[in-house]
Amino acid sequence: MGVRNGAEFIAGLKAHPKDVWIAGRQVGDVTSDLAFRLPVESLAGLFDQQVQPELRDIMTYQDEESGQPAGLSFLIPRSRDDLVRRRAAMQMWAEATFGLMGRSPDYLNTVLVAFVDAPEFFAQGGAKFADNVQGYYRYCRDNDLFLTHAIVNPQIDRSKSSSEQADPFIHLGVVDQTREGLVVRGAKMLATHGPTADELLVYPLPGSLRTGEEQHALAFGIPTDTAGLRFICREPFDAGMQSEWDHPLGARFEEPDAMAVFNDVLVPWERVFLHADVARGNALFAATSIQNHTGHQTAIRGLAKCQFLTGLAVALTRTVKTDGFLHVQEQLGELLGYLQLIEGAILLSEQNAETTVRGTVRPAYAPLQALRYQIPRFYERMVQVTQVLGAGGLLINPTQADLESTIAPDIARYYGGAGVEAAERIRLFKLAWDATGTQFGQRQLQYERYYAGDPVRTAATLYLKHDAAPFLARIDKALRPFPQ
């Protein structure tokens, strides 16, 4: 089949209705429902980029195995040039959404790349599991499917492990094994775009399993319309009625977040990648280098998002001519400095790319893990600076309906900027408020805070996996007496 366009993506969703609940009602066709229609259209726009003649060479590659074009995020990198080429494709999607779509299709594609590039790890549980991973990767690549994942246990009682919960199947686990596959029950979060994706990946977080929790040690991928799989969505910020003029971001880029509930779901054996092995479940992340590949995509998207916030801050100050004040210039310079640090770390991860025993390459881990910890802090600071620089101007903006009413002369007189007409200034400030202050903007902030998981563990992992020997050798050298 090869790469899909937007219409084909939408047709695929229509052909596979799923069990989705939002605001007390069940949704079958997410492509026409008011709460999902615009996010689906935004996703479709990304798929359309792959088939645009001027972008085709940037967004796709000719796969030697299938003989068909494939999205570049499915590419298994074999050189630094491949990493650079993949970055260019990811950058196109990140910039198309201003980095606001945390679960664009390229993210989980890099997980598949990590999985398929570690066949020996999956084969430790049996050759069939390595074969399953290979087959699943080819199936998703050749059909250009959109995947999401759910890998976090529900927040019921965090003081207890999965097996210690009052209900042993609050956390997803295996209740039965049949000739056809595993029957699983329980729930996982946070299935962002679960209702609008084609496939759902499930796998354990590192260190999340304890001895004796074999029933919870599993990794698999299933269609989102699988019988017994239900998505329960958070309250939507936009029920499909928001004006794009008044909510320029929220009306286009809201991502549905959901709990994935498994009511005795059958996972066919050919879609099982890991099963009943606690040690390997805990080791999956490290053994497959997931974080090297997902970190690359995350950093590229994060850079686009931070560039967008920085541009907003600059535009706000220029509109009212506060950018001539030294303290404002300092804050804008701070944001511009963050962009340099992010871009530098991305380039360093490619420059220091690691070669595997199979001759493939992966971006260096350390720079990307550093960004996993720092980008949420940079972004939070950017939100704060944007709100401070926008000040009260962010809180007083009328609607498009007001501009078209009898009070339009007052708006034209009192809402203009320095050489900027009122409508243009209002739209800019609305854009800034939608990015930082509305429900959509606050969800973006919360999403970035926990995008990479617990930030404490993120930093601790960077320390634990880092070779401190060169630093300690310098300390030893400093402590030695100087030569006489």
Order of alpha helices (4+ residues) and beta strands (2+ residues): alpha-beta-beta-alpha-alpha-beta-beta-alpha-alpha-alpha-alpha-beta-beta-beta-beta-beta-beta-alpha-beta-beta-alpha-alpha-alpha-beta-beta-alpha-alpha-alpha-alpha-alpha-alpha-alpha
